[in-house]
Every structure is written in C-alpha cells, then in structure tokens.
Amino acid sequence: MILLGFVLAGLAALVHVFIFWMESLAWTSERARRTFGTGTVQEAEATRELAFNQGFYNLFLAIAVVLGITFYAAGHHAVGATLVFTGAGSMAAAALVLFLSSPDKRGAALKQGVVPALGVAALAVGLLV
C-alpha cells in the first residue's frame, strides 16, 4: 500500500507540475484559456499575476511530494511520509475547497483532487498496517 500511495501521489505531482506550467508559463495561451475558462487574451492578462502566483503553489506542492518520495526511498521514512502527506494532502484539500466553493468547477476539482486523496489514503493504510 505504501508503494501505491507513492505512485498515486507521484501522479498527482505530475498533474500539479502541468498545472504550474499552464498557470505560470502559458496562462494566456489558447489551451490555458480554454482549460480555465478565461475567454479572451485580455481577460487572461487581467488575471495573469494571480495565476502566476497560484501556479507556483502547485509547483511547490509537487516538489514536496517528490522530495517526500525521495527521502522515504533513502530510508528517512518519517520525513518522507510527512512531506508526501503535506504535499498530496494540501492538493486534496485545495481541490475540496474548489469543489465546495465553485459548483461550476467541480469537474476540475475532482480531476486535481481524487488522485492525491487516494494517495494519502493508501499511504496512511500502508503505514498503519
């Protein structure tokens, strides 16, 4: 179960690196505007600074997960598990906030939150058994 937790958390980290790229580096692109519903280039420009900052939050969560997996693999189990729980747990919590606060974005919330939540659950079960 620990391995499954790390695989799921690692997949979630990859998704969050992609979200970072979309929000921080490609925010005004057609794909990002379509994905996030910002419409025109002008509308995307108006929120570019907010998206840039938010993208880095996603990147830092992904880094925490990757570092956690690395530390755990190096034998530092407490540090590694803590980092994975923090990174993936924050991903799942942020998705829950989006799900509850924006009914029109529930699909996006599920896409970004289910995998890290399952990763946290699998890791917790694996560590308890």
Solvent accessible surface area in square Angstrom, and as a share of the most:
residue,aa,sasa,rsa
1,M,119,0.53
2,I,46,0.23
3,L,134,0.67
4,L,86,0.43
5,G,0,0.00
6,F,19,0.08
7,V,76,0.44
8,L,31,0.16
9,A,0,0.00
10,G,20,0.19
11,L,87,0.43
12,A,1,0.01
13,A,2,0.02
14,L,121,0.60
15,V,66,0.38
16,H,2,0.01
17,V,63,0.36
18,F,84,0.35
19,I,22,0.11
20,F,25,0.10
21,W,107,0.38
22,M,2,0.01
23,E,4,0.02
24,S,13,0.08
25,L,104,0.52
26,A,13,0.10
27,W,21,0.07
28,T,27,0.16
29,S,42,0.27
30,E,116,0.52
31,R,130,0.48
32,A,0,0.00
33,R,46,0.17
34,R,157,0.57
35,T,84,0.49
36,F,65,0.27
37,G,64,0.62
38,T,23,0.13
39,G,44,0.42
40,T,69,0.40
41,V,67,0.39
42,Q,136,0.60
43,E,94,0.42
44,A,0,0.00
45,E,81,0.36
46,A,87,0.67
47,T,51,0.29
48,R,103,0.38
49,E,148,0.66
50,L,133,0.66
51,A,6,0.05
52,F,100,0.42
53,N,85,0.44
54,Q,101,0.45
55,G,0,0.00
56,F,59,0.25
57,Y,139,0.53
58,N,17,0.08
59,L,34,0.17
60,F,117,0.49
61,L,38,0.19
62,A,1,0.01
63,I,75,0.38
64,A,17,0.13
65,V,0,0.00
66,V,81,0.47
67,L,80,0.40
68,G,0,0.00
69,I,47,0.24
70,T,77,0.45
71,F,77,0.32
72,Y,32,0.12
73,A,88,0.68
74,A,71,0.55
75,G,48,0.46
76,H,101,0.45
77,H,96,0.43
78,A,81,0.62
79,V,74,0.43
80,G,0,0.00
81,A,9,0.07
82,T,81,0.47
83,L,48,0.24
84,V,0,0.00
85,F,65,0.27
86,T,76,0.44
87,G,0,0.00
88,A,0,0.00
89,G,24,0.23
90,S,42,0.27
91,M,0,0.00
92,A,22,0.17
93,A,54,0.42
94,A,50,0.39
95,A,4,0.03
96,L,101,0.50
97,V,98,0.56
98,L,43,0.21
99,F,62,0.26
100,L,115,0.57
101,S,77,0.50
102,S,27,0.17
103,P,86,0.54
104,D,122,0.63
105,K,89,0.38
106,R,92,0.34
107,G,42,0.40
108,A,50,0.39
109,A,2,0.02
110,L,96,0.48
111,K,161,0.68
112,Q,37,0.16
113,G,8,0.07
114,V,67,0.38
115,V,48,0.28
116,P,1,0.01
117,A,44,0.34
118,L,95,0.47
119,G,0,0.00
120,V,38,0.22
121,A,53,0.41
122,A,6,0.05
123,L,0,0.00
124,A,33,0.26
125,V,67,0.38
126,G,13,0.13
127,L,71,0.35
128,L,155,0.77
129,V,150,0.86
